[in-house]
Amino acid sequence: MESSQPRVPSVQPFLIHHGSENRIKEVRGRDALERILPVTSIPLHDSKATEKILNFCDRLVSRIPAYDLHFRQDVEVANVLRNL
């Protein structure tokens, strides 16, 4: 029997940085939240929307890991991602 719920692909937030080597580091919880918030569009003029976005970000980092992805500008970073 199949589930009536649609399947959604796994999503993992990546915080990308140019680096001297290709590497991935998992970040969770408060550390992930502190890294995600500065790159999140938050409509400060709308307090209800701001609250929803902040709650979403908090739930996101509490349920799935985020990753710092440091990479050189070459094709080898694809191998790092495949091995995740």
C-alpha positions in Angstrom: 0.0 0.0 0.0 1.4 3.3 -1.0 1.4 6.4 1.1 -1.0 9.2 0.0 1.7 11.7 1.0 3.7 13.1 -1.9 7.4 12.3 -1.8 9.7 15.3 -1.3 13.4 15.1 -2.1 15.8 15.4 0.8 17.0 19.0 1.3 20.2 19.9 3.0 21.3 23.5 3.3 24.8 24.3 2.2 26.7 27.4 3.3 29.2 27.8 0.5 32.7 29.3 0.8 35.7 29.4 -1.6 38.5 27.6 0.0 42.0 26.1 -0.5 40.6 22.6 -0.4 37.3 20.8 -1.0 35.7 19.8 2.3 32.4 19.6 4.0 31.7 20.1 7.7 28.3 19.4 9.3 26.9 22.2 11.4 23.8 21.8 13.7 21.6 23.6 16.1 22.5 27.1 17.2 25.7 27.2 15.1 23.7 26.4 12.0 21.1 29.0 12.9 23.7 31.7 13.4 25.1 30.9 10.0 21.8 30.7 8.2 20.1 33.9 9.6 22.5 36.4 8.0 21.7 35.0 4.5 18.0 34.8 5.1 15.6 37.4 3.7 13.6 38.6 6.7 10.8 41.2 6.2 11.4 43.2 9.4 8.5 45.5 8.5 6.1 42.6 8.9 6.2 41.1 12.4 4.0 38.1 11.6 6.1 37.2 8.6 9.3 37.7 10.6 8.1 35.4 13.3 7.1 32.7 10.7 10.5 32.9 9.0 12.4 32.7 12.3 10.3 29.8 13.5 10.9 28.0 10.2 14.6 28.5 10.4 14.6 27.2 14.0 12.7 24.1 13.0 14.9 23.6 9.9 18.2 23.5 11.9 16.7 21.4 14.6 15.5 18.7 12.2 18.2 18.4 9.5 21.9 19.2 9.4 23.4 22.1 7.5 26.8 21.9 5.9 29.7 24.3 5.5 31.0 23.5 2.0 34.5 24.8 1.3 35.6 24.3 -2.3 38.2 25.1 -4.9 37.0 26.2 -8.3 37.4 22.8 -9.9 35.3 19.7 -10.8 36.6 17.7 -7.8 34.0 19.3 -5.5 31.4 17.0 -7.2 33.2 14.0 -5.7 33.0 15.5 -2.2 29.2 16.1 -2.6 28.7 12.5 -3.9 30.4 11.1 -0.8 28.2 13.0 1.6 
